[in-house]
Amino acid sequence: MDDGDGMFTMELQARQIAENAARYNGSHPCPDCGVIMDPAQALYSKGMCVKCYANKMAKRVQGRMV
């Protein structure tokens, strides 16, 4: 990949971006509010945006306290 043009770091970053897009299928919308999430958010927040997930958990706690 290093062809001597001084862009080796940029080429590595572009390759990593392409691999991540193939691995994680890009960004996803939140099923509740429609906000576009990046792949890491989609993986670690059960497929919902942070705000909707927090609201869901708050409602769950309130339901158990009644």
Phi and psi in degrees as a GROMACS rama.xvg file:
@    title "Ramachandran Plot"
@    xaxis  label "Phi"
@    yaxis  label "Psi"
@TYPE xy
-78.8387  100.471  ASP-2
-98.9197  10.2409  ASP-3
85.3082  9.18422  GLY-4
-89.9431  0.974376  ASP-5
83.375  8.14557  GLY-6
-111.017  22.8655  MET-7
-59.0665  -43.2215  PHE-8
-63.2475  -42.7085  THR-9
-65.5549  -36.6843  MET-10
-66.2461  -38.5946  GLU-11
-65.3855  -41.1025  LEU-12
-64.9808  -41.97  GLN-13
-63.2437  -39.3369  ALA-14
-64.5868  -41.8685  ARG-15
-65.2365  -39.6635  GLN-16
-62.8315  -42.4632  ILE-17
-65.4488  -40.637  ALA-18
-65.6379  -41.3359  GLU-19
-64.6787  -39.7118  ASN-20
-62.8694  -38.8316  ALA-21
-71.9616  -36.0078  ALA-22
-75.3845  -42.7183  ARG-23
-103.651  1.98498  TYR-24
60.3339  29.0193  ASN-25
73.1797  -161.246  GLY-26
-85.6693  156.865  SER-27
-129.667  147.71  HIS-28
-82.7392  149.36  PRO-29
-68.4778  134.117  CYS-30
-68.1907  -22.0537  PRO-31
-88.706  -52.3847  ASP-32
-109.318  -14.6266  CYS-33
88.0648  4.69467  GLY-34
-67.8252  137.099  VAL-35
-76.8269  125.518  ILE-36
-106.33  150.051  MET-37
-78.8127  166.968  ASP-38
-58.4416  -36.5974  PRO-39
-65.8718  -42.2388  ALA-40
-62.2192  -42.514  GLN-41
-63.7431  -36.2069  ALA-42
-73.6939  -41.6291  LEU-43
-95.8187  -6.91465  TYR-44
-117.656  30.4227  SER-45
59.2852  31.283  LYS-46
81.9923  7.58983  GLY-47
-120.088  156.064  MET-48
-69.351  164.172  CYS-49
-60.7735  -42.0208  VAL-50
-65.3513  -46.1191  LYS-51
-66.6808  -37.6443  CYS-52
-65.3848  -41.7162  TYR-53
-64.0414  -41.926  ALA-54
-62.8867  -40.8521  ASN-55
-63.0241  -43.398  LYS-56
-69.0992  -35.3098  MET-57
-65.0031  -42.6627  ALA-58
-63.2696  -37.0749  LYS-59
-64.765  -42.3696  ARG-60
-66.5412  -43.5728  VAL-61
-61.4345  -37.8494  GLN-62
-66.5098  -30.6504  GLY-63
-81.2139  -20.0624  ARG-64
-84.7668  -13.4374  MET-65
